[in-house]
Amino acid sequence: CYCQALQVYKGKGWTLAEDHINFTIGRQSFTLRQPENAVAAFRHILINDSKQSAVQQAAFLREYLYVYK
């Protein structure tokens, strides 16, 4: 469902919604032992121009580093 939701919101300028969706996809992919999908979802959050607060961006980075290693 989240992958389908991402297709709806992608490119529409709703960056906070995209971040939430990618974060959830990353977490669920990691839980399902799909590390490549998890890393890709978290990377997407980190490479885009984020509207998130610095605290939230740091949380995303921590999660990405945890999944990446």
N, C-alpha and C positions, 0 to 999 in steps of 0.2 A: 504493500500500500504506500509506504514512504517513497519507494522508487517511482511509483506512478505520480505521487504528489509532487515530486521534484520536477517531473516533466511539465507539470502545470505551472509551477512558479518560476522555473528557470528562465532567466533573461527578462523578467517582467519588472525588475527593480525592487523586488521584495527581498532584499538581502538578509534581513533578520529571519524571515521564514525559511529561506534557502539554508542559512546557517543551522537553524534548528533541525531541519530535515536531514542535512548532511551529517550533523552530529549524531542523530538517532540512527541513521544508516551505519555510520562508523561503529557505534557501540554494538548494535545488533549483529553486524558482520563479524566483529571480534568475538562475540559470544557464540556465534555459529561456526567459529573456527574458519573464517574466510578472511585471513589477514590482508590479502591484496585489496579486497574491496574496502576493508576498514581503513587502510592507509590512504587509499584513493579518496574516500569520502572526507577524511580529516584534512588531507592535503588541499582539497578544494576550498575548505573553510579558510585555510591559512594563506592561500595565494591570492585570493580576491580582496578587493578594497573593502575592508570590514567597517561596518557601522557599530560594531559591538564596543562596549567599554573595554578599557585596558585590562581590567580584572577578568572579564569574560574571555578576552583574547588569550590571556595567560592560561586560563583553564583549558581552552582548546589546545594550546601548545603542549601543555602537560599531558593531556589525553593522547595527542598525536605521538609524542615521544614514548609514552608507555606502550602504545600499540606497535610502534615501529620497532622497538627493541624486542 
